[in-house]
Amino acid sequence: MIEELENVILTENLPEYGLKIGDVGTVVLVHQQGKAYEVEFMTLAGKTIAVITLEASQVRAVEKNEVSQARTLS
């Protein structure tokens, strides 16, 4: 199970927040033993974009061989 303060990867686009598949967020709260997560998405400069409650199917754990990539918010 994904734990609080772990990074997660978004698995679907959330255009209402300007977020895309592959964006990295940090779990700030685990709901119902991992059925949902409160996830904070931030710019690389530390500005919060959104704090969203997401179902477990909308995020996945980071794999050890992955690397982040920067993009500009639209």
C-alpha positions in Angstrom: 0.0 0.0 0.0 1.1 3.6 -0.7 1.9 5.4 2.5 1.7 9.1 3.6 4.5 11.3 2.2 5.3 8.9 -0.6 5.4 10.3 -4.2 2.8 8.9 -6.6 2.2 9.1 -10.3 -1.1 10.4 -11.8 -2.7 7.8 -14.1 -5.3 10.0 -15.8 -5.5 13.6 -17.0 -7.2 16.1 -14.7 -7.6 19.1 -17.0 -9.6 21.0 -14.4 -6.4 21.2 -12.4 -4.0 21.5 -15.3 -2.6 18.0 -14.4 -1.6 15.3 -16.9 -0.9 11.6 -16.8 2.6 11.1 -15.4 2.6 14.1 -13.1 4.1 13.5 -9.7 2.3 14.2 -6.4 2.9 13.6 -2.7 0.4 11.6 -0.6 -0.6 13.8 2.4 -3.3 11.5 3.7 -4.4 7.9 3.1 -8.2 7.2 3.2 -9.8 3.9 4.1 -6.6 1.8 4.0 -5.6 2.9 0.6 -9.0 3.1 -1.2 -8.3 6.8 -1.8 -5.5 9.3 -1.2 -5.2 13.1 -0.6 -2.5 14.1 -3.0 -0.6 17.4 -3.2 0.7 18.5 -6.6 3.4 21.2 -6.6 5.6 23.1 -9.1 9.3 22.4 -8.8 9.6 25.8 -7.2 7.4 24.6 -4.3 4.1 26.3 -5.2 1.0 24.1 -4.6 -1.0 23.5 -7.8 -3.7 21.4 -6.1 -4.5 19.2 -3.2 -7.0 16.6 -4.5 -8.7 13.4 -3.1 -8.1 10.7 -5.7 -9.2 7.1 -5.9 -6.5 4.5 -5.8 -7.0 3.8 -9.5 -6.1 7.4 -10.3 -2.5 7.1 -9.0 0.2 4.5 -8.8 3.4 4.0 -6.8 6.7 5.3 -8.2 8.9 2.5 -9.7 12.6 2.5 -8.7 13.8 3.0 -12.3 11.7 6.1 -13.1 12.9 9.6 -13.5 10.9 12.9 -13.3 10.5 15.3 -16.2 9.7 19.0 -16.1 6.9 20.6 -18.1 5.3 24.0 -18.0 1.7 24.4 -16.8 -0.7 25.6 -19.3 
